């Protein structure tokens, strides 16, 4: 990644997630101490470490594959980088539609990044590339990404 200023960024995963499992185990220790019952130290420490390890793997994966960064020159979606100069147009959000209405052509296009589709909890942003191909950028805050892209592509 270059040293260009970030115009939009989503980390994909947050490290605080790793603390949730151990925090619940600590709560269980405090509860057992408060109830004056035997404290299951070994079990709760083992569970805390296991939960923290699993969460850490998930965060590393999410940060690698679901991070979005936009600079004045590059849009990065996971591990794929798309030069901004290759973006010819940004499509508007799809309007309200009935369940049987057809999707917009860009909604059927390939998602940027290494995933076969837009990652869970993210929303696609339709792009037309300079060579005429349609692709989907994506973000949790899709409107903010669309706005930042508009500023860079059509200043």
N, C-alpha and C positions, 0 to 999 in steps of 0.2 A: 504494500500500500504506500502511496506517495505521501509527501508531507503537506498536501493540499488541505485546506480547511474543510471540515465536515459540515455539509449542509443539512444532512439528515442521517441519523444513526439509530439503530435498534440492536441491542447486543445479542439477541437470540435466546439467551439464558442468563440468569442472575445467580451469583455465587451464594447469596443469602439462602437460597433453596437448600443448600447442603446442611444448614443449621437446623432445619425444621425437625428432622428425625431425632437428633440428639437432644433438642429442646423438649420434645415430648417424653423422651426417656428420663430426662432430668425431672420433669413434672411427675413422672411415675415414682421416682426415688423420693421426692418430697412428699408425695401422697402416702407412700408406704411408711416413711418416717413419722408423718403426722398421725397415721392410724395406729402406730405402735405395733406394726406387724413386721415379720422378718423382711429385710430389704434384699432383693434379688440382684446384688451387685454385679456378679459375673454376667448374668443373662442380660441385664439392662445395658451394661457397657458393650457387650457383644452386639446387641441389636442396634445400639447407637452407632457403632463403627460400621456395621453392615449398611444401615440406612444412609449414613454419610457417604460411604463409598459408592453406593448405587446412584445417589443423587449427584455426586461429583462426576461420574461417568456421563450421566444425562446432560449436565450443564456443559461439559466439554463438547459433547456432540452437538448440542443446541448452539453453542457459540461458534462452532466450526461451520455448521450447515444451515443455520437460520439467521445469521447476522446480516443486517442490511446496512450498507454505508454508501452515501452519495457525496462525492466531491465535485468540484466544477469540471473534472475530466473523466471520472469513472463512477459507474454504478456497480457496486459489489453486492451480489446476492449469494450468500453462502460462500462457496469457493469459486464461483464464476464471476469474472469481471467483464463488464460491458462498457466500452468507451462511449462517453456521452455523445460524441460526434456521430455515432452510428444510429442514434435515435432520431427518427424523422418526425414522428407524431406521437402524442399521448392521447388516448381515448378518454372520453368522459365516463363517469360512473354509469353503470346501467340503471335505467329508471325502474320504477315499480312495474311489475308484470305479474300476470296470472301464472299459475303453476304450469300451464300447458304452452306458454309462449316460448319461442325459440331463443336460444342463447345468442349473444353477439358473437361474431366470428373470433374476436380476440379472446373471448372466454374459453374457447376450445383450443387455443394455442398452447404451445409448450411453455412451461414455467421456467424462468431462469433459475440457475442453480443446478445441483445434481439430482434433485428430486423429480419424479415423473409428474408431479402436480404441485399446486400451491400448498405449502406446509399448513398443517392444522393451525387454527386460530389466527390465520393470516388471510388477507383479502387481496385478490389480484388487481393489478393496475395494467390495463392494456397499452402496449407499445407497438408502433410500427417502426421497423428498422429501415435504414436507408436502402437496403436491397429489396424491400417490399415484404419481407417476412413479418409475421405477427408473433409476439411473445408476451408473456405475462411477467411483470415485476410483481413483487408482493411485499406486504408489511402488515404489522398489527394496526398501525396508524396509517391506513392507506390514503386517506385524504391529505395528511401531512406530506407523505411521499409524493403524491401526485402534484401537490402545490410546489414542492421543492424541485421536482423534475420540470414543471412548467417554467420556473424561473431560470433554470439552467439551459433548457432546450430552446425556449422562445423568450429570450431576455427582453 
